[in-house]
Every structure is written in C-alpha cells, then in structure tokens.
C-alpha cells in the first residue's frame, strides 16, 4: 500500500580516507554500507548501489474490459524478477521496495528517493498501489529503492492515458433524514466509471462499498478498518443496507467510501450527510 507518511530525511555519512603522498585509487567503507573511492586528487566519490545483473522490474496499469478506457483512481501492479521485495527499514543486498514516479524522471542511483506527490513509496513491500491521476497523458516510472529509500538502477516506464475520473454520489438517504431504530436504512450510491464487485480479487477501476460512521474518510491506499465505524459490504452489493438500531440513537455523520478488493481505500467517497436515529 502507499505509505502516507511525512517525508523522511536520511543522512548519508561518508567516511573518506586518504593517505598522504599516495597517488593510487583507494576504497573504504561508509557508514551506510556503500563504498567510496578516492581519485588521484584525494576527492571522495561514492559508488552506485549494485543490483543483480539479471534483476528486472515491470509496471502494469491495465484497462478494465468492462470500461472504455482507464479512469482515476486506478490500480498499478508491480513485479520484480531475481530481486527480493521487502519492507523498508534494513538495507539488504539484492532487496528493496517499489516506488512509483509520476511525470518525473527516475532518481539517480545512489540518491534518496523523495516522498511527495510525484514520488509514491510502497515501503510495506506492496506489489500494487492506488494512483490518483488527473485526466490526460502520464508517464509512470517504477523504481526500486533499498531499505533506506536509496534509488537503485532498476526501473520500468509506462505511458498511460486517463480518460476521466470516477465519481460517487448519494441519492438516498438525504442530509437531515430521520429514522426509527426499527427501520432498515438503504443507501443508494450512484457511481460512474467504476465497477462495484465482491471483495477478494483486485481489478482495475473496481471495488466495493464501505459505510463510515462518525469518522473521516480513510487515506488513499490505506486498508479500511473493520469495526463499528467502518462497515464493509464486501459482497458487492450496490445498495448497502444497515439496521438503524446498529447505529444507535442520536445524530450520525455517514459517508460511503469505496475500496479495492483488498480493502485499500480509494479517494472516492460521498459528501458526508447527517442522519438522526430515534426510538
């Protein structure tokens, strides 16, 4: 899943050693596990992190068969060959995690990959991610980074065209509606350019409904919890129902939010409304 964390700054400490009167090139270790070399003038130069010669990565952003094109938010899928995908944290040889770069060039190997709207980190080891793209043409680059988000020379690039955006609105209930505890409340969301299906398999431009009660929408790419404030409708129903008694008496702010088959949140939610439950 995409990590929604504040930008982390890694200080790379380089230990450079020279021997007076020595003209040949020397190599020494660095505090972060990379090596440096000195040229004939005693200047330290850091070597690029190495990757296995037969390693490769691939990025896929398919188009749903049921739709006329690609719509945002959409799913990107990642694969790595002869390279270990793992969580961020420790730096291990031949291992790292995925990053998706949006409309920007790949990061030079050995540099720290930024964490911003154009550089999405998947430091939990995810092999898929939610992308929220504006309509139009985009160049997406998949780039591996090591456990400290240091860029590796292991990339794949794909151009995509986003036809438009998916949308969701709520026809019923309406803001201010009142219900008794003996009633069943039927939610009638209307979605466009998006497919409602059962949870389980993650497919393009598709997912299922969740009812959020007295809480904010879940951040993009984060798994929606399953509790009294986050009700899942993983059976793929298009009109979720809930017994008013389950919500309890009083005023409740409710939102319908959509997530993919793995319950990873899309930035696709109805405007909040307030309903009242009475005895």
ZADOPA-328213 format. One line per field, with one value per atom (N, C-alpha, C): residue in one letter; chain; x, y, z. Coordinates in steps of 0.1 Angstrom, whole numbers, plus 5000, padded with zeros to 4 digits. Last residue first. Layout:
<nodes>
r c(A; ...)
c c(A; ...)
c1 c(X; ...)
c2 c(Y; ...)
c3 c(Z; ...)
</nodes>
This chain:
<nodes>
r c(X; X; X; X; X; X; X; X; X; X; X; X; X; X; X; X; X; X; X; X; X; X; X; X; X; X; X; X; X; X; X; X; X; X; X; X; X; X; X; X; X; X; X; X; X; X; X; X; X; X; X; X; X; X; X; X; X; X; X; X; X; X; X; X; X; X; X; X; X; X; X; X; X; X; X; X; X; X; X; X; X; X; X; X; X; X; X; X; X; X; X; X; X; X; X; X; X; X; X; X; X; X; X; X; X; X; X; X; X; X; X; X; X; X; X; X; X; X; X; X; X; X; X; X; X; X; X; X; X; X; X; X; X; X; X; X; X; X; X; X; X; X; X; X; X; X; X; X; X; X; X; X; X; X; X; X; X; X; X; X; X; X; X; X; X; X; X; X; X; X; X; X; X; X; X; X; X; X; X; X; X; X; X; X; X; X; X; X; X; X; X; X; X; X; X; X; X; X; X; X; X; X; X; X; X; X; X; X; X; X; X; X; X; X; X; X; X; X; X; X; X; X; X; X; X; X; X; X; X; X; X; X; X; X; X; X; X; X; X; X; X; X; X; X; X; X; X; X; X; X; X; X; X; X; X; X; X; X; X; X; X; X; X; X; X; X; X; X; X; X; X; X; X; X; X; X; X; X; X; X; X; X; X; X; X; X; X; X; X; X; X; X; X; X; X; X; X; X; X; X; X; X; X; X; X; X; X; X; X; X; X; X; X; X; X; X; X; X; X; X; X; X; X; X; X; X; X; X; X; X; X; X; X; X; X; X; X; X; X; X; X; X; X; X; X; X; X; X; X; X; X; X; X; X; X; X; X; X; X; X; X; X; X; X; X; X; X; X; X; X; X; X; X; X; X; X; X; X; X; X; X; X; X; X; X; X; X; X; X; X; X; X; X; X; X; X; X; X; X; X; X; X; X; X; X; X; X; X; X; X; X; X; X; X; X; X; X; X; X; X; X; X; X; X; X; X; X; X; X; X; X; X; X; X; X; X; X; X; X; X; X; X; X; X; X; X; X; X; X; X; X; X; X; X; X; X; X; X; X; X; X; X; X; X; X; X; X; X; X; X; X; X; X; X; X; X; X; X; X; X; X; X; X; X; X; X; X; X; X; X; X; X; X; X; X; X; X; X; X; X; X; X; X; X; X; X; X; X; X; X; X; X; X; X; X; X; X; X; X; X; X; X; X; X; X; X; X; X; X; X; X; X; X; X; X; X; X; X; X; X; X; X; X; X; X; X; X; X; X; X; X; X; X; X; X; X; X; X; X; X; X; X; X; X; X; X; X; X; X; X; X; X; X; X; X; X; X; X; X; X; X; X; X; X; X; X; X; X; X; X; X; X; X; X; X; X; X; X; X; X; X; X; X; X; X; X; X; X; X; X; X; X; X; X; X; X; X; X; X; X; X; X; X; X; X; X; X; X; X; X; X; X; X; X; X; X; X; X; X; X; X; X; X; X; X; X; X; X; X; X; X; X; X; X; X; X; X; X; X; X; X; X; X; X; X; X; X; X; X; X; X; X; X; X; X; X; X; X; X; X; X; X; X; X; X; X; X; X; X; X; X; X; X; X; X; X; X; X; X; X; X; X; X; X; X; X; X; X; X; X; X; X; X; X; X; X; X; X; X; X; X; X; X; X; X; X; X; X; X; X; X; X; X; X; X; X; X; X; X; X; X; X; X; X; X; X; X; X; X; X; X; X; X; X; X; X; X; X; X; X; X; X; X; X; X; X; X; X; X; X; X; X; X; X; X; X; X; X; X; X; X; X; X; X; X; X; X; X; X; X; X; X; X; X; X; X; X; X; X; X; X; X; X; X; X; X; X; X; X; X; X; X; X; X; X; X; X; X; X; X; X; X; X; X; X; X; X; X; X; X; X; X; X; X; X; X; X)
c c(A; A; A; A; A; A; A; A; A; A; A; A; A; A; A; A; A; A; A; A; A; A; A; A; A; A; A; A; A; A; A; A; A; A; A; A; A; A; A; A; A; A; A; A; A; A; A; A; A; A; A; A; A; A; A; A; A; A; A; A; A; A; A; A; A; A; A; A; A; A; A; A; A; A; A; A; A; A; A; A; A; A; A; A; A; A; A; A; A; A; A; A; A; A; A; A; A; A; A; A; A; A; A; A; A; A; A; A; A; A; A; A; A; A; A; A; A; A; A; A; A; A; A; A; A; A; A; A; A; A; A; A; A; A; A; A; A; A; A; A; A; A; A; A; A; A; A; A; A; A; A; A; A; A; A; A; A; A; A; A; A; A; A; A; A; A; A; A; A; A; A; A; A; A; A; A; A; A; A; A; A; A; A; A; A; A; A; A; A; A; A; A; A; A; A; A; A; A; A; A; A; A; A; A; A; A; A; A; A; A; A; A; A; A; A; A; A; A; A; A; A; A; A; A; A; A; A; A; A; A; A; A; A; A; A; A; A; A; A; A; A; A; A; A; A; A; A; A; A; A; A; A; A; A; A; A; A; A; A; A; A; A; A; A; A; A; A; A; A; A; A; A; A; A; A; A; A; A; A; A; A; A; A; A; A; A; A; A; A; A; A; A; A; A; A; A; A; A; A; A; A; A; A; A; A; A; A; A; A; A; A; A; A; A; A; A; A; A; A; A; A; A; A; A; A; A; A; A; A; A; A; A; A; A; A; A; A; A; A; A; A; A; A; A; A; A; A; A; A; A; A; A; A; A; A; A; A; A; A; A; A; A; A; A; A; A; A; A; A; A; A; A; A; A; A; A; A; A; A; A; A; A; A; A; A; A; A; A; A; A; A; A; A; A; A; A; A; A; A; A; A; A; A; A; A; A; A; A; A; A; A; A; A; A; A; A; A; A; A; A; A; A; A; A; A; A; A; A; A; A; A; A; A; A; A; A; A; A; A; A; A; A; A; A; A; A; A; A; A; A; A; A; A; A; A; A; A; A; A; A; A; A; A; A; A; A; A; A; A; A; A; A; A; A; A; A; A; A; A; A; A; A; A; A; A; A; A; A; A; A; A; A; A; A; A; A; A; A; A; A; A; A; A; A; A; A; A; A; A; A; A; A; A; A; A; A; A; A; A; A; A; A; A; A; A; A; A; A; A; A; A; A; A; A; A; A; A; A; A; A; A; A; A; A; A; A; A; A; A; A; A; A; A; A; A; A; A; A; A; A; A; A; A; A; A; A; A; A; A; A; A; A; A; A; A; A; A; A; A; A; A; A; A; A; A; A; A; A; A; A; A; A; A; A; A; A; A; A; A; A; A; A; A; A; A; A; A; A; A; A; A; A; A; A; A; A; A; A; A; A; A; A; A; A; A; A; A; A; A; A; A; A; A; A; A; A; A; A; A; A; A; A; A; A; A; A; A; A; A; A; A; A; A; A; A; A; A; A; A; A; A; A; A; A; A; A; A; A; A; A; A; A; A; A; A; A; A; A; A; A; A; A; A; A; A; A; A; A; A; A; A; A; A; A; A; A; A; A; A; A; A; A; A; A; A; A; A; A; A; A; A; A; A; A; A; A; A; A; A; A; A; A; A; A; A; A; A; A; A; A; A; A; A; A; A; A; A; A; A; A; A; A; A; A; A; A; A; A; A; A; A; A; A; A; A; A; A; A; A; A; A; A; A; A; A; A; A; A; A; A; A; A; A; A; A; A; A; A; A; A; A; A; A; A; A; A; A; A; A; A; A; A; A; A; A; A; A; A; A; A; A; A; A; A; A; A; A; A; A; A; A; A; A; A; A; A; A; A; A; A; A; A; A; A; A; A; A; A; A; A; A; A; A; A; A; A; A)
c1 c(4642; 4635; 4621; 4660; 4652; 4646; 4688; 4681; 4673; 4695; 4692; 4684; 4724; 4710; 4708; 4743; 4739; 4725; 4768; 4755; 4752; 4797; 4791; 4777; 4799; 4799; 4792; 4815; 4804; 4806; 4847; 4837; 4826; 4876; 4863; 4853; 4904; 4899; 4886; 4902; 4903; 4899; 4918; 4909; 4912; 4919; 4927; 4919; 4906; 4901; 4910; 4912; 4920; 4917; 4896; 4893; 4901; 4893; 4895; 4893; 4866; 4880; 4881; 4846; 4849; 4864; 4824; 4837; 4840; 4798; 4801; 4815; 4792; 4799; 4800; 4775; 4778; 4784; 4770; 4775; 4780; 4741; 4753; 4757; 4724; 4728; 4741; 4705; 4712; 4716; 4708; 4701; 4710; 4726; 4722; 4715; 4733; 4740; 4737; 4716; 4730; 4738; 4691; 4694; 4709; 4689; 4692; 4696; 4707; 4696; 4699; 4716; 4720; 4708; 4727; 4716; 4722; 4739; 4741; 4729; 4736; 4728; 4729; 4752; 4753; 4744; 4773; 4760; 4761; 4797; 4795; 4781; 4803; 4795; 4792; 4815; 4824; 4816; 4810; 4800; 4807; 4818; 4822; 4810; 4819; 4811; 4814; 4834; 4838; 4831; 4827; 4827; 4830; 4830; 4817; 4816; 4853; 4848; 4835; 4879; 4866; 4862; 4897; 4895; 4881; 4911; 4899; 4897; 4944; 4934; 4923; 4954; 4954; 4942; 4950; 4959; 4960; 4941; 4943; 4953; 4926; 4936; 4938; 4891; 4904; 4914; 4870; 4875; 4889; 4863; 4867; 4870; 4832; 4847; 4850; 4805; 4812; 4827; 4809; 4800; 4808; 4810; 4818; 4809; 4806; 4799; 4807; 4819; 4821; 4812; 4817; 4813; 4817; 4844; 4832; 4829; 4857; 4859; 4845; 4876; 4866; 4868; 4898; 4886; 4874; 4910; 4911; 4897; 4910; 4909; 4908; 4918; 4920; 4920; 4895; 4905; 4906; 4880; 4888; 4899; 4846; 4860; 4867; 4825; 4829; 4843; 4820; 4821; 4825; 4813; 4811; 4811; 4833; 4826; 4825; 4832; 4837; 4828; 4819; 4833; 4840; 4800; 4803; 4817; 4775; 4789; 4790; 4754; 4755; 4769; 4740; 4751; 4750; 4718; 4717; 4728; 4711; 4720; 4720; 4685; 4691; 4698; 4679; 4683; 4690; 4651; 4664; 4667; 4638; 4639; 4652; 4637; 4632; 4632; 4646; 4655; 4650; 4637; 4634; 4644; 4652; 4648; 4645; 4655; 4653; 4648; 4677; 4667; 4667; 4698; 4688; 4676; 4706; 4711; 4699; 4690; 4694; 4698; 4701; 4692; 4698; 4702; 4695; 4703; 4722; 4709; 4700; 4755; 4745; 4731; 4781; 4772; 4761; 4813; 4803; 4795; 4834; 4827; 4817; 4865; 4853; 4847; 4877; 4877; 4864; 4893; 4885; 4885; 4913; 4902; 4893; 4947; 4935; 4923; 4971; 4962; 4949; 5005; 4991; 4983; 5037; 5028; 5014; 5061; 5049; 5041; 5092; 5084; 5072; 5112; 5104; 5095; 5145; 5133; 5125; 5171; 5162; 5148; 5193; 5192; 5184; 5178; 5186; 5183; 5178; 5174; 5184; 5171; 5181; 5178; 5154; 5149; 5159; 5165; 5166; 5162; 5163; 5156; 5156; 5163; 5167; 5159; 5139; 5148; 5152; 5130; 5133; 5142; 5104; 5118; 5120; 5084; 5085; 5100; 5069; 5082; 5081; 5046; 5048; 5061; 5033; 5044; 5047; 5001; 5010; 5021; 4974; 4986; 4996; 4942; 4953; 4964; 4930; 4927; 4938; 4952; 4944; 4941; 4952; 4958; 4948; 4960; 4950; 4956; 4966; 4971; 4959; 4974; 4963; 4969; 4994; 4991; 4980; 5013; 5002; 5000; 5029; 5031; 5020; 5044; 5033; 5037; 5063; 5065; 5054; 5059; 5054; 5056; 5066; 5076; 5071; 5061; 5054; 5063; 5058; 5066; 5057; 5058; 5050; 5058; 5064; 5072; 5065; 5047; 5053; 5061; 5041; 5030; 5035; 5069; 5059; 5049; 5098; 5085; 5075; 5127; 5118; 5105; 5153; 5140; 5132; 5187; 5175; 5162; 5210; 5203; 5191; 5218; 5226; 5220; 5207; 5211; 5220; 5184; 5198; 5201; 5151; 5160; 5174; 5135; 5139; 5150; 5114; 5124; 5128; 5078; 5091; 5102; 5052; 5056; 5068; 5056; 5046; 5051; 5070; 5073; 5063; 5066; 5061; 5063; 5087; 5083; 5077; 5092; 5088; 5085; 5122; 5108; 5105; 5147; 5143; 5128; 5178; 5164; 5161; 5205; 5195; 5181; 5213; 5218; 5208; 5194; 5199; 5203; 5188; 5194; 5200; 5156; 5170; 5175; 5134; 5140; 5154; 5106; 5117; 5122; 5099; 5096; 5108; 5108; 5106; 5103; 5116; 5108; 5105; 5145; 5137; 5129; 5150; 5152; 5141; 5142; 5156; 5159; 5118; 5124; 5138; 5088; 5102; 5107; 5059; 5066; 5081; 5029; 5043; 5049; 5002; 5006; 5021; 4979; 4991; 4996; 4945; 4955; 4967; 4930; 4933; 4943; 4904; 4916; 4918; 4905; 4912; 4901; 4903; 4898; 4905; 4909; 4914; 4908; 4880; 4893; 4898; 4855; 4860; 4875; 4851; 4851; 4858; 4854; 4840; 4839; 4881; 4874; 4860; 4902; 4892; 4884; 4937; 4923; 4913; 4966; 4957; 4944; 4995; 4983; 4973; 5025; 5013; 5002; 5060; 5049; 5037; 5088; 5078; 5066; 5123; 5110; 5101; 5152; 5143; 5130; 5184; 5172; 5165; 5209; 5197; 5184; 5227; 5227; 5215; 5216; 5219; 5218; 5229; 5218; 5222; 5247; 5246; 5233; 5248; 5244; 5242; 5276; 5262; 5259; 5302; 5297; 5282; 5313; 5305; 5300; 5345; 5334; 5326; 5367; 5359; 5347; 5399; 5385; 5377; 5426; 5421; 5407; 5434; 5435; 5430; 5429; 5443; 5444; 5400; 5407; 5421; 5387; 5393; 5401; 5354; 5368; 5374; 5332; 5336; 5350; 5303; 5317; 5320; 5276; 5281; 5296; 5270; 5272; 5277; 5269; 5256; 5258; 5295; 5286; 5273; 5317; 5309; 5300; 5350; 5336; 5330; 5372; 5369; 5354; 5398; 5383; 5382; 5420; 5417; 5402; 5442; 5429; 5427; 5476; 5467; 5453; 5492; 5486; 5476; 5500; 5496; 5488; 5506; 5516; 5513; 5485; 5494; 5505; 5457; 5470; 5479; 5423; 5434; 5447; 5389; 5402; 5413; 5357; 5367; 5380; 5326; 5339; 5349; 5295; 5306; 5319; 5263; 5276; 5287; 5233; 5242; 5256; 5204; 5217; 5227; 5171; 5182; 5195; 5140; 5153; 5164; 5107; 5118; 5131; 5076; 5089; 5100; 5050; 5058; 5071; 5031; 5039; 5046; 5014; 5011; 5018; 5025; 5027; 5023; 5004; 5011; 5013; 5008; 5000; 5009)
c2 c(5066; 5054; 5052; 5078; 5080; 5066; 5090; 5078; 5081; 5111; 5110; 5097; 5120; 5114; 5112; 5140; 5137; 5131; 5133; 5137; 5133; 5139; 5135; 5141; 5129; 5140; 5135; 5097; 5107; 5118; 5090; 5089; 5100; 5080; 5080; 5078; 5073; 5087; 5089; 5039; 5049; 5063; 5018; 5029; 5036; 4984; 4996; 5007; 4959; 4969; 4981; 4944; 4942; 4952; 4954; 4941; 4937; 4989; 4978; 4965; 5010; 5005; 4993; 5039; 5027; 5023; 5052; 5052; 5039; 5071; 5059; 5060; 5084; 5086; 5072; 5102; 5090; 5093; 5112; 5116; 5104; 5111; 5103; 5109; 5117; 5121; 5114; 5090; 5102; 5106; 5054; 5067; 5079; 5031; 5037; 5050; 5015; 5028; 5034; 4994; 4991; 5004; 5004; 5001; 4998; 5005; 5017; 5015; 4981; 4984; 4996; 4988; 4986; 4989; 4981; 4983; 4981; 4993; 4988; 4991; 4986; 4994; 4989; 4968; 4982; 4991; 4943; 4950; 4964; 4929; 4936; 4942; 4919; 4910; 4917; 4937; 4930; 4920; 4961; 4954; 4947; 4971; 4966; 4959; 5000; 4988; 4984; 5015; 5012; 4999; 5017; 5029; 5027; 4992; 4998; 5011; 4977; 4980; 4987; 4973; 4967; 4968; 4999; 4990; 4984; 4999; 5004; 4994; 5004; 4994; 5000; 5031; 5025; 5015; 5043; 5032; 5025; 5075; 5067; 5056; 5074; 5079; 5069; 5073; 5067; 5072; 5100; 5090; 5085; 5102; 5107; 5096; 5093; 5093; 5098; 5085; 5094; 5093; 5057; 5064; 5072; 5046; 5052; 5060; 5017; 5028; 5033; 5008; 5008; 5020; 4988; 4999; 4997; 4978; 4976; 4988; 4979; 4977; 4976; 4990; 4982; 4981; 4997; 5005; 4998; 4964; 4978; 4984; 4943; 4945; 4960; 4919; 4933; 4935; 4896; 4899; 4914; 4906; 4895; 4898; 4917; 4918; 4905; 4921; 4915; 4917; 4954; 4939; 4934; 4981; 4975; 4960; 5001; 4988; 4984; 5033; 5025; 5013; 5054; 5050; 5041; 5063; 5065; 5061; 5055; 5055; 5056; 5063; 5063; 5065; 5048; 5055; 5053; 5045; 5044; 5052; 5026; 5036; 5034; 5021; 5017; 5028; 5011; 5022; 5017; 4998; 4995; 5006; 5007; 5007; 5002; 5008; 4996; 4996; 5033; 5022; 5009; 5056; 5049; 5037; 5084; 5070; 5065; 5113; 5107; 5093; 5134; 5124; 5118; 5152; 5156; 5145; 5144; 5151; 5155; 5114; 5128; 5134; 5080; 5090; 5104; 5086; 5084; 5076; 5092; 5096; 5096; 5103; 5095; 5101; 5096; 5105; 5096; 5093; 5086; 5097; 5087; 5096; 5088; 5087; 5080; 5090; 5108; 5104; 5096; 5099; 5108; 5103; 5086; 5092; 5102; 5087; 5086; 5094; 5069; 5079; 5077; 5062; 5059; 5071; 5046; 5058; 5054; 5033; 5030; 5043; 5019; 5031; 5027; 5006; 5003; 5015; 5000; 5008; 5002; 5002; 4991; 4997; 5014; 5015; 5003; 5027; 5017; 5018; 5052; 5047; 5037; 5045; 5049; 5043; 5038; 5046; 5051; 5020; 5034; 5043; 4996; 4998; 5012; 5008; 4999; 5002; 5010; 5016; 5006; 5008; 5001; 5010; 5024; 5023; 5017; 5030; 5021; 5020; 5058; 5050; 5043; 5070; 5064; 5056; 5098; 5088; 5083; 5105; 5105; 5095; 5125; 5116; 5117; 5128; 5132; 5121; 5135; 5131; 5136; 5129; 5138; 5132; 5100; 5108; 5117; 5082; 5092; 5102; 5048; 5060; 5069; 5022; 5031; 5044; 4993; 5006; 5014; 4963; 4970; 4984; 4950; 4948; 4954; 4963; 4960; 4958; 4969; 4957; 4954; 4992; 4980; 4967; 5013; 5007; 4995; 5026; 5014; 5006; 5060; 5050; 5038; 5082; 5074; 5062; 5112; 5100; 5092; 5132; 5126; 5114; 5141; 5137; 5130; 5125; 5136; 5131; 5118; 5113; 5125; 5110; 5119; 5112; 5087; 5090; 5099; 5096; 5093; 5096; 5082; 5093; 5088; 5059; 5063; 5075; 5067; 5056; 5062; 5094; 5088; 5078; 5087; 5093; 5086; 5094; 5085; 5091; 5123; 5114; 5105; 5125; 5130; 5119; 5114; 5126; 5133; 5098; 5103; 5115; 5068; 5082; 5087; 5045; 5049; 5064; 5020; 5034; 5037; 4990; 4997; 5012; 4979; 4980; 4990; 4953; 4967; 4967; 4935; 4936; 4950; 4930; 4924; 4924; 4933; 4932; 4924; 4954; 4941; 4940; 4976; 4975; 4962; 4978; 4973; 4973; 4996; 4995; 4991; 4984; 4994; 4992; 4950; 4962; 4971; 4936; 4935; 4949; 4916; 4927; 4926; 4906; 4904; 4917; 4896; 4907; 4905; 4881; 4880; 4891; 4905; 4892; 4892; 4920; 4920; 4906; 4940; 4927; 4929; 4958; 4957; 4943; 4977; 4964; 4963; 5002; 4999; 4986; 5013; 5004; 5002; 5046; 5033; 5026; 5071; 5064; 5050; 5073; 5076; 5077; 5050; 5061; 5061; 5039; 5040; 5052; 5028; 5033; 5033; 5017; 5022; 5027; 4987; 5001; 5005; 4960; 4965; 4980; 4955; 4951; 4957; 4981; 4971; 4968; 4982; 4988; 4977; 4981; 4976; 4984; 4988; 4996; 4992; 4975; 4972; 4981; 4972; 4980; 4977; 4953; 4957; 4963; 4948; 4951; 4954; 4925; 4934; 4937; 4910; 4916; 4925; 4901; 4895; 4900; 4914; 4916; 4911; 4929; 4917; 4919; 4961; 4952; 4940; 4985; 4975; 4967; 5020; 5007; 4997; 5037; 5034; 5021; 5052; 5042; 5040; 5085; 5073; 5065; 5098; 5096; 5084; 5122; 5110; 5110; 5132; 5135; 5123; 5129; 5128; 5131; 5130; 5142; 5141; 5105; 5109; 5122; 5096; 5097; 5102; 5071; 5084; 5085; 5057; 5056; 5070; 5041; 5052; 5050; 5020; 5022; 5035; 5016; 5018; 5020; 5016; 5003; 5004; 5039; 5034; 5021; 5047; 5044; 5037; 5029; 5041; 5037; 5017; 5015; 5028; 5026; 5025; 5023; 5024; 5022; 5020; 5044; 5035; 5034; 5050; 5050; 5040; 5064; 5054; 5055; 5082; 5087; 5077; 5093; 5081; 5086; 5115; 5111; 5099; 5104; 5114; 5108; 5087; 5085; 5095; 5092; 5094; 5092; 5084; 5083; 5085; 5092; 5093; 5093; 5081; 5082; 5081; 5097; 5091; 5092; 5093; 5097; 5089; 5105; 5095; 5100; 5109; 5115; 5104; 5111; 5102; 5109; 5121; 5126; 5117; 5116; 5112; 5117; 5132; 5129; 5127; 5115; 5127; 5123; 5090; 5094; 5107; 5069; 5083; 5087; 5045; 5050; 5065; 5023; 5035; 5040; 4988; 5000; 5012)
c3 c(5189; 5194; 5187; 5160; 5172; 5176; 5143; 5147; 5160; 5116; 5130; 5133; 5096; 5098; 5113; 5076; 5089; 5090; 5051; 5055; 5069; 5032; 5044; 5046; 4998; 5007; 5020; 4991; 4990; 5000; 4976; 4987; 4986; 4968; 4961; 4972; 4969; 4972; 4965; 4981; 4970; 4975; 5004; 5002; 4989; 5002; 5002; 4997; 5002; 5011; 5012; 4980; 4992; 5003; 4960; 4966; 4978; 4970; 4961; 4968; 4982; 4983; 4973; 4988; 4980; 4982; 5013; 5006; 4999; 5024; 5016; 5010; 5056; 5043; 5037; 5082; 5074; 5061; 5114; 5101; 5094; 5134; 5129; 5116; 5165; 5151; 5147; 5181; 5180; 5166; 5188; 5187; 5187; 5166; 5179; 5177; 5145; 5146; 5160; 5147; 5148; 5150; 5143; 5157; 5158; 5115; 5123; 5137; 5097; 5106; 5114; 5063; 5077; 5086; 5030; 5040; 5054; 4998; 5012; 5021; 4968; 4977; 4991; 4956; 4951; 4959; 4971; 4969; 4965; 4974; 4962; 4960; 4998; 4989; 4976; 5014; 5005; 4996; 5030; 5021; 5010; 5063; 5050; 5043; 5083; 5079; 5065; 5106; 5092; 5089; 5132; 5124; 5110; 5143; 5143; 5135; 5118; 5132; 5131; 5099; 5101; 5115; 5081; 5092; 5091; 5048; 5057; 5068; 5042; 5043; 5053; 5021; 5034; 5035; 4997; 4997; 5011; 5010; 4998; 5000; 5043; 5033; 5022; 5049; 5051; 5039; 5060; 5050; 5053; 5096; 5083; 5073; 5113; 5112; 5098; 5116; 5126; 5125; 5097; 5107; 5116; 5064; 5075; 5084; 5046; 5053; 5065; 5015; 5029; 5035; 4985; 4993; 5008; 4962; 4969; 4980; 4929; 4943; 4949; 4900; 4906; 4921; 4882; 4883; 4889; 4879; 4876; 4877; 4909; 4895; 4892; 4933; 4930; 4915; 4948; 4937; 4935; 4973; 4971; 4961; 4972; 4977; 4974; 4943; 4956; 4959; 4928; 4927; 4941; 4907; 4921; 4920; 4887; 4888; 4903; 4872; 4883; 4884; 4860; 4855; 4866; 4888; 4873; 4871; 4912; 4908; 4892; 4937; 4923; 4919; 4966; 4960; 4945; 4987; 4973; 4966; 5016; 5010; 4995; 5037; 5024; 5018; 5069; 5061; 5049; 5086; 5078; 5069; 5118; 5104; 5098; 5145; 5139; 5124; 5153; 5155; 5149; 5126; 5139; 5141; 5111; 5111; 5125; 5091; 5104; 5102; 5072; 5073; 5087; 5069; 5078; 5079; 5036; 5048; 5056; 5025; 5023; 5037; 5018; 5023; 5021; 4982; 4995; 5005; 4964; 4962; 4974; 4965; 4973; 4970; 4942; 4949; 4955; 4928; 4936; 4943; 4899; 4908; 4916; 4880; 4886; 4896; 4854; 4868; 4871; 4823; 4831; 4846; 4809; 4801; 4810; 4809; 4818; 4811; 4794; 4792; 4801; 4801; 4802; 4799; 4797; 4794; 4795; 4819; 4810; 4809; 4828; 4825; 4816; 4853; 4842; 4840; 4869; 4866; 4855; 4887; 4884; 4882; 4903; 4888; 4883; 4933; 4925; 4910; 4958; 4945; 4939; 4992; 4982; 4968; 5012; 5001; 4992; 5029; 5033; 5022; 5015; 5028; 5033; 4981; 4991; 5004; 4954; 4963; 4974; 4920; 4932; 4941; 4902; 4905; 4919; 4875; 4886; 4889; 4862; 4863; 4876; 4838; 4852; 4851; 4823; 4823; 4837; 4811; 4822; 4818; 4797; 4795; 4806; 4814; 4804; 4803; 4846; 4833; 4823; 4874; 4866; 4852; 4896; 4885; 4878; 4920; 4918; 4908; 4924; 4918; 4916; 4947; 4942; 4936; 4939; 4946; 4939; 4946; 4939; 4946; 4963; 4949; 4940; 4993; 4985; 4970; 5013; 5004; 4995; 5026; 5033; 5024; 5010; 5019; 5027; 4985; 4989; 4998; 4977; 4983; 4987; 4949; 4959; 4964; 4939; 4943; 4954; 4936; 4924; 4926; 4961; 4953; 4940; 4980; 4977; 4967; 4990; 4993; 4992; 4969; 4977; 4980; 4973; 4966; 4974; 4975; 4982; 4974; 4951; 4957; 4964; 4939; 4950; 4957; 4906; 4916; 4926; 4903; 4900; 4911; 4896; 4905; 4903; 4865; 4875; 4884; 4860; 4857; 4868; 4862; 4866; 4863; 4862; 4854; 4859; 4891; 4882; 4875; 4903; 4900; 4889; 4928; 4915; 4914; 4942; 4942; 4929; 4962; 4950; 4953; 4979; 4977; 4966; 4982; 4984; 4982; 4975; 4981; 4982; 4972; 4962; 4967; 5006; 4992; 4983; 5026; 5023; 5009; 5051; 5038; 5036; 5069; 5068; 5053; 5058; 5071; 5070; 5039; 5041; 5056; 5031; 5037; 5038; 4998; 5013; 5018; 4971; 4976; 4990; 4956; 4967; 4971; 4922; 4932; 4943; 4900; 4906; 4915; 4892; 4889; 4894; 4903; 4903; 4900; 4895; 4896; 4896; 4903; 4902; 4903; 4891; 4896; 4893; 4899; 4893; 4899; 4896; 4902; 4893; 4899; 4892; 4900; 4903; 4907; 4901; 4867; 4880; 4891; 4840; 4848; 4862; 4808; 4821; 4828; 4788; 4790; 4804; 4788; 4775; 4776; 4808; 4806; 4793; 4810; 4810; 4808; 4812; 4800; 4799; 4824; 4827; 4814; 4815; 4813; 4816; 4837; 4827; 4826; 4842; 4846; 4835; 4855; 4846; 4852; 4854; 4858; 4849; 4865; 4854; 4861; 4868; 4874; 4862; 4872; 4864; 4871; 4874; 4880; 4871; 4866; 4859; 4865; 4882; 4867; 4860; 4912; 4905; 4890; 4919; 4918; 4910; 4940; 4930; 4930; 4944; 4949; 4938; 4930; 4930; 4936; 4951; 4941; 4942; 4957; 4962; 4950; 4959; 4951; 4955; 4973; 4975; 4966; 4961; 4962; 4963; 4957; 4971; 4972; 4931; 4938; 4953; 4922; 4924; 4931; 4941; 4929; 4932; 4962; 4961; 4948; 4968; 4963; 4962; 4990; 4983; 4978; 4994; 4994; 4987; 5018; 5005; 5005; 5045; 5039; 5024; 5058; 5054; 5046; 5064; 5075; 5071; 5040; 5045; 5056; 5033; 5037; 5041; 5006; 5020; 5022; 4982; 4985; 5000; 4962; 4973; 4975; 4935; 4940; 4951; 4942; 4936; 4942; 4955; 4943; 4938; 4987; 4979; 4967; 5003; 4994; 4985; 5029; 5024; 5015; 5022; 5027; 5021; 5030; 5021; 5029; 5033; 5038; 5028; 5042; 5032; 5038; 5049; 5055; 5044; 5049; 5041; 5048; 5057; 5063; 5055; 5049; 5044; 5048; 5064; 5064; 5060; 5052; 5056; 5054; 5061; 5056; 5061; 5050; 5059; 5053; 5050; 5043; 5052; 5066; 5063; 5057; 5048; 5060; 5056; 5035; 5037; 5050; 5013; 5026; 5027; 4995; 4995; 5009; 5000; 5000; 5000)
</nodes>
